[in-house]
């Protein structure tokens, strides 16, 4: 069974809802939804929205959507563990910690790259302190680091 189907069935159990009662409340065809979950067919946009939005608490739908996205990552030939779907304000899970340890070990062996990343971190801190949103300024620090290294600055 897919991660998507498992998450959906867990949501039904958590809320004490039957599949048929959910489909009626969500306004979707029971057989279509059942076929999608149990045979792995792709839901259309309307059905996907129903799968993730027709719950008493938004986090239930978010968990279902995350499972759906992990299944899509798998379908694309990647490992679902290689991708994390984070909402604003959420911290990355343990996979990032492992990646940071690997990066730290690599940087110990490559001091030039370590220096460039330190420069980028300094620039990002300055930008964040100035009240700018980090993901919107990421291109700018990379450009400044490159200019520092090439002497254009």
N, C-alpha and C positions, 0 to 999 in steps of 0.2 A: 504494500500500500504506500502511496506517496506521502511525503511530509505534509502536503496540503490536506489530503484526506484525513490523516491522523490529527492534524490541528483542528480541522472542522469537527470531527467526532469528539475530540476532547472538549471543544466549546459546547457541543450539545450536552455532554455529560455534566460539565461545570454549571450550565444554566438549567439543567433538568428538563430540557426540551427534546421532543422527538424530532426526527428528521421530517416527518410529514407535517407536524405542527410548525416547524421552522419554515418549511417551503410555503405553506399557506400564509403565514404572517409576512414573509418576505415577498409574496406575490410572484413566486417563480414556479414553474412546472416541476412537480416532484420527480417525475421520471427523467427529465432533462438534467436536473441537479444530481440525481442519483447516478445516472450514466456518467456524468462528468467526473464525479469523485471516484467511482468504483472501476471505471474503465480507462481512466487517465486521459479522457478527451479534453481539449482546451475549452475553457468557458469563454463565451463571448463577453463583451464589455459589461452588458447589463447584468449577466449572471455573476461575473466576478465582483461587481459592485455589491450585489446582494449577499454573496458569500462573506464579504468583509464588513458590510455596514449595517446589517440587520441584527444587531446585538444590543443588549441592555447597557453594555459598557464598551467604549471605543477600544480599549486595550485588547479585548477579545478578538475583534476584527483585525487589529494590527498584528496580533500573533498569527492569525490565519494568513494574512497577506505576506508576512515574512516567510512562512512555510512555503507559500506558493512561489515566491521569488527564489528561494533556495532550490526548489524543484526546477525552476527555469534555468538556473545556473547549472545544475546537473545536466539538463537537456542540452545545454550548449557545450557540454564536454568538460566542464570544470568541476572542482570539488565544492560542494555547498559550504564546506568549512572555510573556504578561502574568501568568502564574502560575508560581510556583516551589514545588515540594514539598521541604521541608527536613526532615531528621531532626534530633533534638536534637543540638546541638553543631556542626552544619554552618553555614557562613557563606553568606549570600546571594551569588549570582553577580553578573555585571556589570550586569544590569538594575537592581538596586538602586542601584548606583553612579550610573547615568544618572538615576534618579529623585531621588537626593539632590542632584545638580548642579542639576536643574530646580527642586527645592524651595529650594535655597540662592539661586538667582537670583530666585525669586519673593519670598523673605523679605527680600532686600535692598530690594525696592520696597515692602514692607509691614512697617514696624518694629513695629507693635502685635502682629501675629501672631508675628513673630520673638521678641518678648519673652515672649509666652505659651508658645511652644514651649521657650524657654530655661528658663522656670519649670518646665515639665513635666519637662524633662531633669534639672534639679536635684533635683526631688522623686523621680524615678525612681532617680537615683544614690543618694540617701539611703536609699531603700527597699532597693535592691540591696545597699548597704553593710551594712544591717541584716540581710542574709541572706534577704530575701524574694525569691520568684521573680518576675521582671519581668512575665510575661504574666498573673500572678494579681493584680497590683496596678495594672494599667494604668488601670482605671476610677477608682481613688482619685486618682491625680495629675490626671487630667482634671477631676475634680470640684473638687480643690483649686485648680487654675488658674482654673477658672470662678469660684470664690468669690473668689479674689484680684482678678480683673478687675471683679467686681460689688461689691466692698467688703464682702462678708458675712464675711470672715475677720478 
